[in-house]
Amino acid sequence: MEQGNGTQILEFLLLGFSDEPERQPLIFGFFLSMYLITIFGNLLIMLAISSDSHLHTPMYFFLSNLSLVDICFTSTTIPKMLVNIQTQNQVITYKGCITQIYFFILFGVLDDFLLTVMAYDRFVAICHPLHYTVIMNPRLCGLLLLVSWIMRALYSLLQSLMMLRLSFCTVLKIPHIFCELNQMIQLSCSDTFLNNLVIYLSAVLLDGVPFAGILYSYSKIVSCIRGMSSAQGKYKAFSTCVSHLSIVFLFYCTGVGVAGVYLSSAATQILHSGAVASVMYTVVTPMLNPFIYSLRNKDIKGALKRFCGMAARKGTTVLGLKNFLCLES
């Protein structure tokens, strides 16, 4: 391992979960399975939404983007970890570490924004149904998404550039499966006051404000539902929010868990619990999102059935054509 000051650092060690060789195949199979389920599940949601014209609405537009972000979010960390396990090499380069931090922050914050916009979408649909198509028009949806990408890309760039100013003077062992920003700052031997200040400020602005927006939207939704006279109308309105609420709960609970680990003063707890919390945040949550929406949402279930049926029919047609050509030849 190369050591030194600043940019002379060339490599880091990702310690992961275990150094025991006999456990590596089990860990590899476990994470590979979760990664493939995440990719397949989110990709299936995206294909189902794009192939069904009934789902070309703002709600499902943002859901398909959430699935895309979840795929990218998981892909920033898990493939590198799988390669390291397979090659029995824990090394990640300095440039690779900075790149990983950039994309991890980018897609993590985008998840937060999309959940907030989806909450606002439900607020407009339930509280202002007659003006829904006017307010949530395609131009506004596209603009919200574009602004979000630009703001989050700039914030990720800021954090990455601030990491470049830090010096590292010791053997750099990261007790994680990826280059985690807080762990990197703790390993630095230079002044990290500015880095920590930006992290705390961003936690308030980029996490606190969206969460406050979600709470505000649902407070209005609850108030509106309580004012409905029909019990069936109340159930129908609330049922459209259940899937989104489940994902919000899962996302913020794992996020709070990660924050709680890093606020703990016990170093041994950070080493063990930090890796577990990171897995929940980076792997388990994106993996469960498609299941939550496909199991709780009738429109998604219907679209998935139609998409799978269409794919099966196309597969049968292709197979029949192939057999026909073989017989002719």
N, C-alpha and C positions, 0 to 999 in steps of 0.2 A: 504493500500500500504506500502510495506517495503521501508525504506529509509536508507541512510548511505553513506559509501565511497566505491568506487571500486566495487568489486564483492559482497558486501553486498546488492546491489540493486537487488531485485528479480522480480519486476514488473514495467511495464510502462502502461500508458493509451493512447490508440489510439482514439483521439477525433473524427476523421472522418469528416463528413460534417455538421451534425446537431445533437443536443441533444434533439430535440423535438420528443416525442414518436409517434405522429400522422404521422410524415414523415418517420419513419423507415420502414414500410411496402413498401412504394413507392420506397425508396432507395434500399431496399433488392430486390424487383422485377426487378428494373432497372439494377442493377449490375449482378444479377443472369442471366437475359436474355442475357446481353452482354458477360458474361463468357461462357455460353452454346453455343452462336453463334461462339465465338472464338475457342472453343474446336472443335465443329462440323466442322466448315469451314476449319480449318487447318488440322484436321484429314482426311477430305475428300480429300484435296489436296494430302496428303501423300499417301493415299490408291490409288488414281487415278494414281499417278506417279509410284508407285510400281507395279501396275497391268498392265500397258501398256509398252510393250517392246520398243515402239518408243520413249518413254520419258526417257530411261535409258542413259542419256547423262550428261555431267558435269553440264550444266546449271540447269537441273531439279534435279540433285543430290543435289546441293546446295540449291535449292528452297525447297526440302523436308526437309532438315536439318533446314532451316529457319523456316518452319512451326512447326517443333518439338521444336525448341528453343522458338518460340512464345507461344506455349502451356505451356511450363515449366515456361517461364517468367511471364505469367499471373497467373499461379497457385501458384507462391510464395507469392502473396499478396491477391488476391480476396477471396479465400476460407476462410482465417482467418477472413477477414472483414465480410463475410456473416455469419460465426459462431458467431461473436461478436454481430451482429445485431439481430440474431435469439435468442440468449441467453440473450440479453440486458446486456452484459458484455463487457466493453471496454478494459479489461486487456489483456496484452501479457507479457509473462515471459521474463526475461533478456536473458536466453538462446535462447528462441524463437526469440527474437529480433535480436540477433547476427546471428542466422541461416538465418533469413529472409534477412538480409543485405548481407550475403555471396552469397546466390543464386540469389538475385536481381542483384548484380553487375556481377556475372558470366554470366547470360543469357543476360543481357543488353549489355555487351561488346561483347558477341558472335554475337549478332544481327549486331553490327557495322562491325565486321570482315567479316561475311558472305556477307553483302552488298558490301564490298570492293572486295572480291573474285569474286562475280558475275559480278561486273563491269569489272574486269580483263578478265573474261571469255568472255564477249561481245567484249572487245577490241581484243582479239585473234581471235574470230570468224569472225569479220568484217574486221580487218586489215591484218590478216594472215590466211585466210580461208584454204589454201592448207596445212598448217602445224598445223591446229587446233587439229586433232586427235593425233598428235605426241606430241604437247606441253601439252595439257590438257588430259593427259593419266590418267587412274584410280589410278595409284600409286601416282602421284603428287596430285590429288584431295584428296585422303585419307590422304596423308602426311600433306597437308595444314590444313585439318580439325583436325587431331590429334594434331599438333603443337598448333593450336589455342585453343583447349580445355585445353591443359597443361598450356599454358601461362596464359590464363584467370583464370584457377583454382588457380594458384599460386598468381595471383594478388588479387583475391577475398579473398584468405587466408590471404594475407598481410594486407588488409584493415580490416578484421575481427579481426586479432590479435592486430592491432593497436587500435581498439575500446576497447579491453579488458584492455588496460593500462589506460583508462580514468576513472576519478572518477565523480560521480554524487551526488550532495549534496542537491538538491531541489526536490519538488514534480514534477515528470516527466510526463508531459502531452505533447504528441506528436500531433500536429495539422495536422495529416495526416491519411490516411487509412492504412498505413503500417510504419514500422521502416525505415525511410529515413536517409541515411548516414549524410547529411549535417545538418539535424535537430538534430540528435543525438549529433553531435559535438557541436552545438550551446548550447545544454542543459548541456554540461559538465562544471564542475567548476574547472577542472585542465587545465594545459597548452596544448593547441591544435595546437601549431605552426607546429609541425612535421606532424600531421594529415592533416592539410590544405595544407602543402607543397606537400605531396604525392598526394593529390587530384588534385592540379594544374598541377603538373608534369604529372600525368596520363592523365589529360584532353588533354595535348599537345601530348603525345605519343600515347595514346590509342584511342583518338578521332580525334585529329588533323592530325596525320599521315594517318589513313585510309581515312579520308575525302579528304586529298591531293591526295591519290592514286586514289580515285573515280574521282576527277577533272582531274587528268592527263589522266586516261583511256578515259574519255569522250572527252577530248580535242583532243586526237588522233583519236577517233571514228569520231568526227565531221570533222576533217581534211580529213580523209579517205573518208567519205561520200561525201564531197564537190568535191573530185577528181574523183568521179564516173561519167561516161558519160551518163548512162541510168537513166531517172527519175524514172522508175519502180524499178530499183536496189536500188536507194537512198531510196525510200519509204519502200521497203522490209527490208533493213538494219536498218533503223530507227525504224520501227515497232517492231523489236525484242527487242528494248531497252525501249519502252514506259512504260511497266509495271514496270520494274526495276527502271526507273527514277522516277515514281510516288511514289514508296515505299521509295526511298532515300529522296525525297522531304518531304514526310510525316514524316519520321523518324527524319531527322535533324531539321525540323521546330519545332516539338514538343520538341526535345532536346534543341534547342536554347531557346524555351519558358521557359522550366524548369530552364535553366541557368540564364535567364534574371530575373526570379522571385527571385532567391537567391542572385543575385547581387543588387537587389533593397534594398534601405535603409528603406522603409516603412514597419514596422512590420505588420500592419493590412493587407497590400497588400499581404505579404508573407503568412499569415495565410489562407487567402481566395484563392488567386491565386495559391499558391503552391499546394493545394489539387486538384484544377482543372487541372493544368498543369500535375500533376502526373497521373491523370486519363487518360488524352490524351496520355501520354507516355506509360503507363503500360497496358491500356485496349483498347483504341480506335484504336491505331496503329496496334497491333496484330490482332484485329478483322477485320480491313479493308483490311489487306494484302491478304487474300484468295480471296476476292471480286475483288480486283484490278487485280490479275493475272487471275482469271477465266473469267472476263468480257473482258479483253484486249488481251488475248492470245488464239489464235485459237486451238493450240495443247492441252492446258489444257481443254478448253471447249469440244473438241472432246473426250479426255480421260475421262472426267467426265460423258459425255453422255454414253460412252461405259461401264464405271464402273457401273453407275446406271442401265443401261439396263441389264447387267450381274447379278447384285444383284437382280433385279426384276424377272429375269428368274429363278434364284436359289430359290427365295422366293416362286414363283408359283409352282416349282417342289416339294419343301418341303411340301407346303400346299396340293398339289394333293396327295402326298404319304401319308400324315397324314389322309386325307379323305378316301383314299383307305383302309388303315389299320383299320380305324374305321368301315367301311362297312363290311370288312372281319370278324371283331370280333363280 
